Amino acid sequence: RAAAAIAAVVSSAPQLGAVQSGVVCGLVDGGCYQGFTNGAVIWSSGTGAVISSNGAIRNAWMGAGAQNGVLGYPKAAQVCGIRDGGCYQSFQKGEVFWSTASGAHISKAGVIRTAYRAAGAENGALGFPIGAEACGLRNGGCYQAFQRGEILWSPTTGAQISKAGVIRTAYRAAGAENGILGYPVTAETCGLKLEGCYQAYQNGEILYSSKTGAHISRAGAIRDLYRSSRAENGVLGFPAGKETCGLRSGGCYQSFQGGEIIWSAATGARITYNSPIRTTYRAAGAENSLLGYPVNAQICGIRDGGCYQSFQGGEIFWSAASGANISRQGGIRNLYRSIGAENGRLGFPLTAEICGLKNGGCYQSFQGGEILWSAATGAKLVTTGSIRTAYRGAGAENSALGYPRVNEICGIRDNGCYQSFQGGEILWSSKTGARITANGPIRTTYRQSGAENGTLGYPTTNQTCTTSTRCTQTFQRGTLTWTPTTGVKRT
């Protein structure tokens, strides 16, 4: 039976050349063969008689153990004229492919070959194999290399293509299946915005766009937030760098086209969008500054179309009129929040808090005034208006008035206002304007007489001391003069 089958094939295959041996049987599974100058005819009951021509494909088959190896007996003769002038031959348990560029390599039966055939084999994106399937990878995985990529398999992920390109380059640079990403769980998918592509892995994704290149989005809190904010289709766009850890307090961050995501164990993952707020935060030192990590995302749509973002150590407020400025934790911010923050009479901050003033004091400017703080007086408000103008004109905290002791109080006689300071008061009425009554005998007498509610009414001038022994101040209904010998006299 074997001899007749072999003879039938030989009769129509002059390319085999001269006979080199008789029909030899006793091969595995009862097989037989006959040798010729240019190859052999091999027979088994399962495959019939098939030509095995001398050349690279037969050498690869023989090198793999011939019929005793992973491929078993040939099922059909070698076929040439495929892509790039290549050839292939089918065997019981796979195929051998050859091209001048790739050489001859086995594609053995199994999940990797199934994926390769499904992707178009040599006519697909992968081209010809350039190595045999290799196993013993992490978690019992296997892979096979091709001209334009690889197929990787593991028991949990199945066989997935890692095609040549920027995504595969990034994957290999990160350690491939031995790195943070593990095995691929999908093929590469393209058609995203900005000519983008991505591929998913056990522990994350790699995203690519023509503007950003390929970057890893690894599994974790940062990726979860990125995905929940619509990933590349959201405000953040594509990743612009890898996730970087080792920040203050063990934090991590990742840059995107539209901002950053910053994570710490205390605050979780938060977005800082590209905006004046993020610029101010980065300029202040970001997580290493007094602000620390963000505790929420930027919120817009507040007064005057403004935005703000909260951080561990304060907030940053922005409006078109005021720009972005820090409101840091402490007495000044507490007072600002207590009077309505940007919705209150102060409006948005115009500067950050500035310290190093007299007696270790601090202040911050706002659209509607200032808040000044000292250890002796706490945080007090000086609102925009005549009293603040008079206070600033006198030298503010550096003057004899010192720091404010109370906020400005209005609704006194004739709808007037006043504010007390360490060194006196400023009183205002629409008829007299804002006038300073400095601490001293004249102010004491004025207060004892009922101040603006008394017979003198409001001051019409500031106190003037022409010499060290004579001071005077004029009021609506009289003048008070002081000398060391006479004390305070009214005229």
VOKE-560693 format. One record per residue (C-alpha): residue in one letter; x, y, z. Coordinates in steps of 0.1 Angstrom, whole numbers, plus 5000, padded with zeros to 4 digits. Example, Ala and Ser with C-alpha at 12.3 -4.5 7.8 and 13.67 -1.06 7.14 Angstrom:
A512349555078 S513749895071 
END
This chain:
R500050005000 A502750255009 A504950154980 A502150194955 A501250544969 I504850654968 A505250524933 A502150714921 V503551034933 V506950974919 S505550904885 S504351254882 A507251434899 P510351424877 Q511751714898 L512651454925 G515651334905 A517250994908 V516250734933 Q518550724963 S516950454983 G514150194983 V510950235002 V511850225038 C509150165064 G508950135102 L508650505108 V506450645136 D502750545132 G503750295105 G505050545080 C507350495051 Y509650705028 Q511750684997 G514750904991 F515651094959 T518351334948 N516151634953 G514151524983 A511951244995 V508351114993 I506951045027 W503850835034 S501650775064 S498150625067 G496850965079 T498451185052 G499050965022 A502251015001 V503651365000 I506751514985 S509251675008 S511551874985 N515151964994 G515452325007 A514952545036 I511452425044 R512552055045 N515652155066 A513452335091 W511152025093 M514051785097 G515652015123 A512452005143 G512551615144 A510751545110 Q507751315115 N508851255150 G508751625159 V506151895166 L504951905130 G504351535123 Y504051415086 P503651655057 K500051685045 A500651855011 A503551944989 Q505352274992 V503552564977 C505452864963 G504453194947 I502953344979 R503753694991 D507253824985 G508053504965 G507653294996 C506752925000 Y504952715027 Q504252355034 S501452215056 F502051935081 Q499851745105 K500551985133 G501252315116 E503152475087 V506552595077 F506752935060 W509753065040 S510753385023 T514153525013 A513853795040 S512653575069 G514053235062 A512152915071 H510252895104 I507552675119 S504052785127 K502952505148 A499252415155 G497752595185 V496252925196 I499153135183 R498952985148 T495153025149 A495553395157 Y498153425130 R495853265104 A492953485115 A495153795110 G495853695074 A499053485080 E501853605057 N499453835039 G498354015071 A499954285092 L502454045107 G504153905076 F506253585078 P507353425110 I511053505119 G511353255148 A509752955162 E507152965190 A508852995224 C507252905257 G508252925293 L507453295297 R505953455327 N502853275340 G503352995316 G503053215285 C504353165249 Y505153395220 Q506253395184 A508053665165 F507053775130 Q508454025105 R506154295118 G505354205154 E504653925178 I501853715191 L501853665228 W499753405247 S499053325283 P496353105299 T494453405312 T494653635282 G494653405252 A496753485220 Q496953855212 I498954035184 S501554295193 K502254445160 A505354645151 G505055015158 V505255285184 I502855105208 R504854775207 T508054975211 A506655135242 Y505454795254 R508854635249 A510654925266 A508454875296 G509454515299 A506654355277 E504954075296 N507454095325 G506754465330 I503954655347 L501554595319 G501654215317 Y500254045286 P498054215260 V494354145263 T493254295229 A494854375196 E495854725187 T492854945178 C493155255157 G490755515144 L490855735176 K490956115175 L494256265163 E494955955142 G495255775176 C495555405185 Y495555205217 Q496154855230 A494854715263 Y496954495286 Q496354315319 N497454615339 G496654915317 E496755055282 I499155215258 L497655515239 Y499155685209 S498455995189 S500256175162 K500856465185 T501856285217 G503555965207 A502855645227 H502455645265 I501355395291 S498255445311 R498755195338 A496055035360 G495355235392 A493655545405 I495155775379 R493955565350 D490555515367 L490055885368 Y491355935333 R488855675320 S485955825340 S486756165324 R486356005289 A490055935284 E491356075251 N487956205242 G487756415273 V489356745283 L492656575292 G493156425257 F496056175252 P498756105278 A501856315272 G504156125296 K504255815318 E502955795353 T505755905377 C505755825413 G508055905443 L506556255448 R506056405482 S504256175506 G504555885481 G502456065455 C502256005417 Y501256215387 Q500856175349 S500756455323 F498156475295 Q497556705267 G495056895287 G496656885322 E497756645348 I496356395372 I497956395406 W497456135433 S498356095469 A497155845495 A495556125515 T493756295486 G493156035459 A493556115422 R492656465411 I492856655378 T494556985373 Y493457105339 N495657335317 S494557675329 P495757975348 I494957785380 R497357505371 T499957755360 T499857925394 Y499857595412 R502957475393 A504657815398 A504057785435 G505757445436 A502757225431 E502556935456 N505857055472 S504357395480 L502257505509 L499257405488 G500057035488 Y497956805466 P494556905450 V491456775469 N488956825441 A488956915404 Q488757275391 I485157405394 C484057685371 G480857885367 I481258085399 R480758465401 D481858655370 G482558335352 G485358245376 C486857915386 Y488557775417 Q490257455428 S490857345464 F494057195477 Q495257055510 G496657395520 G494157635505 E492557735472 I493357905439 F490758145426 W490558275391 S488458535372 A489158715340 A489459045359 S491658925387 G493758645373 A494658335393 N495758375429 I496258155459 S494158175491 R496157975515 Q495057825548 G495158045578 G493558345594 I493258545563 R491558265543 N489258185572 L488058545573 Y487658555535 R485558245535 S483458365564 I482358675545 G481358475514 A484758445496 E484358555459 N480658615465 G481258855493 R482159215493 L485859135487 G485358955454 F488358765440 P491858785453 L494259005434 T497458875450 A498658585470 E499058625508 I502158835515 C503958815548 G507058965564 L505159295573 K505659485605 N505659265636 G505458955614 G502159045598 C500658935565 Y498159075541 Q496258985509 S494659215484 F491259155469 Q488959325444 G487059485472 G489859565497 E492459385518 I492759155548 L495559225572 W496758985599 S499059015629 A499558795659 A498159075681 T495059155661 G494258845640 A492858885605 K490759195598 L489159345568 V489859685552 T487359725524 T487759955494 G486560305502 S487460625520 I488560455552 R490960225534 T492260515513 A492860725544 Y494560425561 R496760355531 G497560725528 A498760735564 G501160435558 A498760155568 E500359905593 N503560095592 S501960415605 A500860515640 L497560335634 G499159995631 Y496959695623 P493159705622 R491459575654 V487959525640 N486359525605 E484859845592 I481459915609 C478860125592 G475360245600 I476360485627 R475160845630 D474261005596 N475060675580 G478660705588 C481360435592 Y484360375614 Q487160125619 S489360085649 F493160025647 Q495859955672 G496760325672 G493360495668 E490260505646 I489160635612 L485660785611 W483860865579 S480661055570 S479461185537 K479861545550 T483361515565 G485061235546 A487460995564 R489461135593 I491960975617 T491561015654 A494860885668 N495360735703 G496061005728 P494461275750 I492361425721 R490861095711 T490161005748 T488361335753 Y486461285720 R485360935730 Q484361055765 S482161325749 G480261065729 A482461075697 E480261125666 N477161095687 G478261375710 T478361755707 L481461755685 G480061535657 Y482561385632 P486161505628 T486761735599 T490561705600 N493161465612 Q494961535644 T497861775638 C500761825661 T502762135652 T505262075680 S505761795705 T503862005730 R500862115710 C498261905691 T494861995676 Q491961835658 T488862005643 F485361855645 Q482061955630 R481162155661 G484362245677 T488162205680 L490162015706 T493662135715 W496161965738 T499262095756 P501061935785 T500162225808 T496462265799 G495561925788 V492661905763 K490662215758 R487662265735 T487162585715 
END
